[in-house]
Amino acid sequence: MEERRQHSRHGTEMQLEVFDLNSGQRLGRIVDLSADGFMLFSDTPQTADAVLQCRLVCTAGSDKVQEVRLGADCLWSRPGADGQHCWAGFHIIDLAEDQAKALDSLLAKL
């Protein structure tokens, strides 16, 4: 498969959770993150081609990371091997300048 990423992905030991900005619903946990997007591990299937407004929040650890708010497009979604979870890839499509700085700060800590 052709690699189209422009920025390297960063796996994370941090507990980075993603929430729907509008409903407040937890969408899942970030497995890896880049300046362009993220891979999500979720309890619920995500819909490919859905555009979401999200909050990325660090929910564990002593190092407080401010939340990052962004718009993301779900590029793909696949069921997990256990049939109870889902993997999904998101492309960041909307990021305000202050949020881009917050994301860069977060990426520097990974």
VENWOWO-V77109 format. One record per backbone hydrogen bond with DSSP energy under -0.5 kcal/mol. CO is the residue of the C=O (numbers start at 1). NH is the residue of the N-H. E is the energy in kcal/mol with one decimal. If there is no record, write none. Layout:
BEGIN
co: [CO CO]
nh: [NH NH]
e: [E E]
END
This chain:
BEGIN
co: [2 10 14 15 15 16 17 18 18 19 20 25 28 29 31 32 33 36 37 38 39 39 40 40 41 42 46 47 50 50 52 52 53 53 54 55 55 56 57 57 62 65 68 70 71 71 72 73 73 74 76 78 80 85 86 87 88 89 89 90 91 91 94 96 97 98 99 100 101 102 103 104 105 106 106 107]
nh: [4 33 16 17 59 30 57 27 28 55 24 20 18 41 12 39 10 92 34 90 31 32 42 88 29 86 48 50 52 74 54 72 21 22 70 19 57 68 17 59 64 58 56 54 93 94 52 75 91 49 89 87 83 80 42 78 40 75 76 38 73 93 71 100 101 102 103 104 105 106 107 108 109 109 110 110]
e: [-0.6 -2.1 -1.3 -0.7 -2.8 -2.9 -2.8 -3.4 -1.3 -2.3 -2.3 -2.9 -2.9 -2.8 -1.1 -2.2 -2.4 -3.8 -2.8 -3.0 -2.9 -0.9 -0.5 -2.0 -2.7 -2.5 -0.6 -1.9 -0.5 -2.9 -0.6 -2.8 -3.3 -0.5 -2.2 -2.3 -0.6 -2.1 -3.1 -0.7 -1.0 -0.6 -3.0 -3.5 -2.3 -1.6 -3.0 -0.7 -2.6 -3.7 -1.8 -3.1 -1.4 -3.1 -2.9 -3.0 -3.2 -2.8 -1.2 -1.8 -2.7 -0.5 -3.0 -2.4 -1.7 -1.7 -2.4 -2.5 -2.3 -2.1 -2.9 -1.9 -0.7 -1.1 -0.5 -1.0]
END
